[in-house]
Amino acid sequence: MIHKYNGKEYPCCASLTMGIIGGKWKTVILFHLIGKTLRYNELRKEIPTVTERTLSLQLKTLEEDGIVKRKVYTSKPPLKVEYSLTDLGKTLIPVVQSIADWGVFVVEEQGEIAV
């Protein structure tokens, strides 16, 4: 059965989910937006290893998929842009939290934490 979402086709539900939140940065971005609204520069500080271009592209894709909301304030300079999870994006919180929790488990059981 083919699943369709946002003009794209996916062979199964898991591929749809990974198509939306997969990749190196999307889940990281979502993790940092859990329970808060952040400006672009605040997100950059939270994720210092992502390039500006990649962060911008990933935010745009997440916005197009209805996961992240972008709010622009134009009332007075400088331009202010904030990002937050949409209602649909908030439904991903348990998934993202589980991914983060698993990462903590692996580090505690088998890895190291670099400071």
BAFI-3210 file (N, C-alpha, C; in Angstrom, 3 decimals, decimal comma, padded with zeros to 6 digits):
// residues 115
n [1|2|3|4|5|6|7|8|9|10|11|12|13|14|15|16|17|18|19|20|21|22|23|24|25|26|27|28|29|30|31|32|33|34|35|36|37|38|39|40|41|42|43|44|45|46|47|48|49|50|51|52|53|54|55|56|57|58|59|60|61|62|63|64|65|66|67|68|69|70|71|72|73|74|75|76|77|78|79|80|81|82|83|84|85|86|87|88|89|90|91|92|93|94|95|96|97|98|99|100|101|102|103|104|105|106|107|108|109|110|111|112|113|114|115]
n.u [000,844|000,615|001,500|000,454|001,563|001,602|002,076|003,959|004,982|005,080|006,391|005,667|004,383|006,482|008,500|007,332|007,298|010,094|010,814|009,868|011,034|013,567|017,156|020,158|019,730|017,016|015,563|017,110|016,692|013,921|013,986|015,174|013,178|011,155|008,692|009,324|009,753|011,951|014,262|015,934|018,757|019,057|018,500|020,703|022,746|022,090|022,602|025,456|027,075|025,788|025,499|024,671|023,271|022,309|020,709|018,768|017,610|016,609|014,783|012,989|011,998|010,807|008,849|007,338|006,338|004,553|005,308|006,867|006,385|006,735|007,137|006,966|007,970|007,298|006,932|008,764|012,123|015,039|014,162|012,335|012,290|010,628|010,620|008,587|006,956|004,289|000,834|000,671|003,400|003,904|002,853|004,907|006,607|006,771|008,042|010,468|011,530|011,840|013,823|015,932|016,174|016,991|019,507|020,799|020,738|022,422|024,877|025,283|025,474|027,420|029,057|030,845|030,879|031,712|033,180]
n.v [-001,180|002,164|005,142|008,474|011,773|015,208|015,613|013,686|010,268|007,268|004,025|002,715|003,195|003,672|004,626|006,995|008,452|008,588|009,952|012,454|013,185|012,176|011,922|013,818|016,170|016,991|015,686|016,514|019,285|019,296|018,165|020,249|022,116|021,187|022,003|024,728|027,951|029,116|031,539|031,936|032,342|031,468|028,761|028,098|028,432|026,399|024,203|024,011|022,733|022,531|023,807|027,131|027,199|024,538|024,373|026,331|025,194|022,754|023,654|024,951|022,769|021,266|023,074|023,174|020,592|020,800|020,544|022,291|025,617|028,835|032,045|035,380|038,525|041,755|044,269|046,116|047,046|045,158|042,519|039,824|036,380|033,501|030,057|027,207|024,193|022,859|021,880|019,336|018,765|018,595|016,126|014,467|014,558|012,387|010,442|011,673|012,137|009,508|008,641|010,293|009,411|006,762|007,254|008,303|006,010|004,264|005,629|005,598|002,840|001,855|003,802|006,936|010,212|013,144|016,106]
n.w [000,000|-000,880|000,712|000,929|001,420|001,700|-001,035|-001,655|-002,102|-000,202|000,576|002,935|006,314|008,102|006,417|005,617|008,036|008,529|006,257|006,829|009,331|009,216|008,592|009,319|010,842|011,318|013,434|015,560|015,522|016,077|018,648|020,116|019,968|021,544|023,720|023,646|022,071|019,656|018,402|015,245|015,567|018,203|017,920|016,339|018,210|019,979|018,422|017,471|015,546|013,122|009,812|008,665|006,256|006,041|008,364|007,757|005,419|006,440|008,368|006,671|005,177|007,249|007,952|005,561|005,622|007,644|010,303|011,772|012,836|011,533|012,585|011,754|012,817|011,992|012,911|013,984|013,168|014,223|011,878|013,203|013,695|014,689|015,687|016,209|017,367|015,466|015,999|014,844|014,780|017,508|018,094|017,529|019,661|021,661|020,059|019,259|021,807|022,667|020,882|021,736|024,394|023,961|022,884|025,160|026,782|025,288|025,430|028,202|028,652|026,868|025,793|025,688|027,094|025,610|026,686]
ca.u [000,000|001,369|001,000|000,719|001,521|002,215|002,495|004,993|004,526|005,945|005,982|005,088|004,246|007,803|009,238|006,717|007,823|011,507|010,871|009,574|011,951|014,856|018,315|021,046|019,414|015,605|015,193|017,847|015,938|012,671|014,335|015,417|011,932|010,179|008,272|009,743|009,870|013,299|014,628|016,911|020,084|019,026|018,640|022,106|023,556|021,760|023,144|026,577|027,769|025,028|025,788|023,510|022,518|021,610|019,645|017,706|016,923|015,871|013,631|012,042|011,366|009,922|007,704|006,535|005,673|003,568|005,829|007,393|005,708|007,640|006,398|007,798|007,523|007,809|006,464|009,879|013,418|015,300|013,201|012,422|011,658|010,600|010,218|007,985|006,269|002,854|000,092|001,128|004,770|003,859|002,560|006,191|007,410|007,132|008,971|011,765|012,018|012,296|015,108|016,915|016,349|017,788|020,880|021,315|020,941|023,604|026,061|025,466|025,814|028,545|029,815|031,474|030,368|032,806|032,802]
ca.v [000,000|003,418|006,212|009,792|012,906|016,455|015,481|012,658|008,897|006,446|002,622|002,257|004,234|003,987|005,460|008,321|009,099|008,901|010,974|013,747|013,554|011,513|012,728|014,130|017,355|017,286|015,241|017,386|020,540|019,042|017,970|021,558|022,899|020,604|022,851|026,127|028,667|029,653|032,317|031,241|032,397|030,623|027,396|027,949|028,265|025,078|023,186|024,747|022,020|022,596|025,019|028,017|026,766|023,300|024,691|027,027|024,244|021,780|024,371|025,176|021,487|020,940|023,988|022,708|019,355|021,098|020,114|023,482|026,870|029,983|033,282|036,544|039,793|042,833|045,554|047,059|046,420|044,218|041,453|038,765|035,144|032,465|028,721|026,374|023,025|022,962|020,822|018,074|018,583|018,186|014,691|013,778|014,672|011,079|009,768|012,354|011,887|008,111|008,603|010,902|008,504|005,636|007,752|008,362|004,621|003,729|006,278|005,100|001,416|001,465|004,893|007,972|011,557|014,094|017,409]
ca.w [000,000|-000,971|001,580|000,353|002,354|001,250|-002,422|-001,800|-001,884|000,643|000,492|004,202|007,333|008,666|005,469|005,688|009,237|008,328|005,215|007,435|010,423|009,051|008,257|010,433|011,633|011,605|014,782|016,492|015,543|016,797|020,063|020,738|019,963|022,461|024,836|023,587|020,812|019,552|017,236|014,409|016,201|019,396|017,420|015,910|019,426|020,529|017,511|016,868|014,470|011,871|009,044|008,512|005,078|006,371|009,322|007,020|004,541|007,246|008,937|005,580|004,889|008,372|007,843|004,427|006,029|008,682|011,594|012,442|012,509|011,443|012,807|011,453|013,404|011,146|013,432|014,104|012,870|013,127|011,635|014,208|013,242|015,729|015,269|017,246|016,834|015,202|016,705|014,266|015,254|018,922|018,179|017,379|020,889|022,230|019,149|019,387|023,161|022,698|020,175|022,638|025,534|023,500|022,791|026,533|027,190|024,612|026,006|029,574|028,627|026,027|025,196|026,492|026,847|025,407|027,244]
c.u [000,889|000,690|001,389|000,591|002,247|002,795|003,581|004,396|005,563|005,450|005,384|005,053|005,598|008,591|008,652|007,284|009,271|011,701|010,659|010,616|013,340|015,960|019,062|020,504|017,960|015,202|015,886|017,121|014,653|012,922|014,510|014,176|010,860|009,926|008,732|009,766|011,260|013,453|015,720|018,284|020,157|019,165|020,083|023,015|023,330|022,412|024,346|027,263|027,008|025,394|024,514|022,632|021,701|020,460|018,477|016,908|016,075|014,638|012,566|011,291|010,395|008,678|006,770|005,761|004,690|004,002|006,299|006,658|006,748|006,806|007,349|007,160|008,150|007,469|007,580|011,188|014,171|014,221|013,420|011,644|011,765|010,093|009,657|007,330|004,804|002,148|000,498|002,552|004,821|003,530|003,834|007,036|007,736|008,149|010,374|012,361|012,528|013,646|016,210|017,208|017,201|019,261|021,539|021,631|022,227|024,876|026,334|025,943|027,142|029,451|030,487|030,812|031,579|032,332|033,554]
c.v [001,243|004,463|007,551|010,857|014,075|016,326|014,441|011,291|008,113|005,006|002,065|003,416|004,653|004,881|006,868|009,089|009,514|009,934|012,364|014,136|012,945|012,470|013,129|015,215|017,543|016,883|016,088|018,721|020,364|018,870|019,317|022,446|022,311|021,585|024,297|026,649|029,278|030,496|031,556|031,209|031,567|029,151|027,129|027,730|026,898|023,956|023,795|024,043|022,007|023,892|025,850|027,569|025,510|023,567|025,368|026,070|023,251|022,427|024,599|023,887|021,086|021,827|023,533|021,439|019,563|020,729|021,304|024,711|027,994|031,242|034,459|037,779|040,917|044,217|046,575|046,337|046,134|043,140|040,330|037,560|034,119|031,155|027,966|025,171|023,347|021,899|019,443|017,763|018,108|016,703|013,861|013,800|013,306|010,317|010,345|012,094|010,454|007,958|009,168|009,994|007,296|006,039|007,837|006,957|004,059|004,324|005,738|003,650|001,126|002,587|005,793|009,292|012,478|015,451|018,509]
c.w [000,000|-000,080|000,976|001,432|001,720|-000,167|-002,669|-001,508|-001,106|000,611|001,788|005,193|007,908|007,717|005,417|006,877|009,035|007,228|005,779|008,486|010,289|008,651|009,514|011,364|012,040|013,020|015,839|016,635|016,352|018,287|020,765|020,761|020,884|023,611|024,778|022,159|020,781|018,294|016,493|015,082|017,475|019,005|016,992|017,120|020,058|019,722|016,780|015,699|013,144|011,138|008,914|007,355|005,389|007,331|008,608|006,150|005,330|007,880|007,873|005,247|005,991|008,362|006,708|004,767|007,176|010,086|012,429|011,918|012,543|011,583|012,633|012,068|012,596|011,691|013,596|013,782|014,160|013,042|012,648|013,694|014,352|015,145|016,460|016,570|016,574|016,043|016,167|014,737|016,694|019,083|018,017|018,656|021,489|021,367|019,314|020,768|023,299|022,000|021,067|023,829|025,154|023,375|024,157|027,025|026,578|025,195|027,407|029,595|027,936|025,580|026,203|026,163|026,724|025,912|026,538]
res [m|i|h|k|y|n|g|k|e|y|p|c|c|a|s|l|t|m|g|i|i|g|g|k|w|k|t|v|i|l|f|h|l|i|g|k|t|l|r|y|n|e|l|r|k|e|i|p|t|v|t|e|r|t|l|s|l|q|l|k|t|l|e|e|d|g|i|v|k|r|k|v|y|t|s|k|p|p|l|k|v|e|y|s|l|t|d|l|g|k|t|l|i|p|v|v|q|s|i|a|d|w|g|v|f|v|v|e|e|q|g|e|i|a|v]
***
